Amino acid sequence: MGSKFSRSDKISEIQKTIRDEKIEFVRFEQSDLHGISRSKLVPVGSFMSYLDNGLNFYGGLLGLDIQSLVPQGTGYAEEVAFADHCTVPDLATFRVLPWVPGTANIIVDPYWYDGSPAMASPRLLLKKLLNRFDELGYICRMGYEFEFYVLHKDSRTPVYGGQPIFVTVRNNFDIEFTYDLMRKMDKAGIRLITQNSEHGPGQQEINLNYMDGIAAADTAFLFRTGVKEIALQHGYIATFMTKPFIDSSASGSHFHISLIDKKTGRNAFNAPDEAYGLSGIARRFLAGVLRHARANTLFTAPTVNCYKRYRVNSFAPDTATWGLENRTVGIRLKGARGESTHLENRLACGASNPYLPAVSTLAAGLEGILSDPPLPDPVDVVAYGNPDLPALPKRLGESIAAFEQDKALQELLHPEFVRLVTAVKRHEEELARSRFNDYDSPQFNSRVDPREWDYYLELL
């Protein structure tokens, strides 16, 4: 909340919305490590009590895997006797859900019962980083674009075939679904700027308008859950699984970032008379993102399936590189300049938690601002197949190792988060190795196993 409104003013506004919209239930919602919505549904008669006193959630849900198995060593499970968190609702996130009758939602932050924040929470970690930039005098302006597949619910087959990118009749393969989705998102206050068919069979892309601060990630989180719920209502499965079909386009989740000077309101990345049209702080930020890109694939490519996206000639990156309007590099300096100057992090896969590309980009960018590493030259040719360029990891295990070695990046996160995420990712890799005999061979990244669908498809 801003200083203009008091807590009591905001509560009064929420109560009025509940009356006017005839709200019967409120969903108390939290993102887990994977960006999956975990929630409790509260009858509206109990809402004020939980608003005042918090609502208990199982604390270990932050350290569960996608299928709710319990990895060891997270610090949030057996180490604390599987204790609860007391979750605190963020009043600014209260929204009516147009796709669920009589229902609103509110995002909650987890706290231990001694009052300390549970800093393995991706949302709390992002708020910490946003505060660091605020102290430096900057607002973080962020935008998200999402690719996802739409499948028939019963057969799990794509809703259309081919590679019909931007084809109008595929944009509206089911106009009742696509228009219902876009109208309800707008009614929920989620501003969409474009929708189109993408390069894979049944693959869609929807871009969200940029927003400042935590609201951008909160909106992206709500959008993904809403897409999945609305799709189910129309007899479809929407999946953000990165690579559901080995011979079809992977889904990405590109993240756009610029810094806005708090004093002037101007874009702090924009410097037409400097190298590449980027200010010194932008160049340091970019250098930091590149320096920590391999470690940050733990967050931009969080599943074993994601590494099937980093492929040659796929329009997805396979190197930790940057360039000007170059779709083959990891970080693209967009052609829109002036006050629209910003960086597009193309490393993030469809399966990434919306909070974590923001966390990883901001942490790496902040480290670059503080340490001023050298900025590599931009890549102005196709980056694929060049052995002189820094390659991205080919396996989740490579990302885990890179992250564990990157102490400078870890210092900008939080020990609870570092411990939990490495434990969960080790568990996921060990599980993959036990299930897939060819996991450590090149062949694994050249196929999609049916058990990957069972593990990822419906929940991501």
Protein Blocks (a to p, Z undefined) as FASTA:
>chain_A
ZZkbcfklmmmmmmmmmmmnopabdcdddddfkopacdddddfklmmmmmmnopaddfkl
mmpcfkopacehklpmmmnoopacdddddfklgccdfkbghiacdddddddfkopacfkb
mklmmmmmmmmmmmnopacddddddddddddfklopafbecjdehiaklmmmplmlmmmm
mmmmmmnopacfbdcddfbehiacddddddehjllmmmmmmmmmmmmmmmmmnopacdfb
fblbfkbccdddddddddddfklopafkbcfkbghhiafklmmmmmmmmmmmmmmmmmmm
mbfklmmmmcghklpafbdcddehiakbmbdcdfbgcjlgccddfkbcfklcfklmmmmm
mmmmmmmmmnopadddddfbdfehpakbccddfbfklmmmmmmmmmmlmmmmcfklmmmm
mmmmmmmmmmmmmmmmklmpmklmmcccfklmmmmmmmZZ
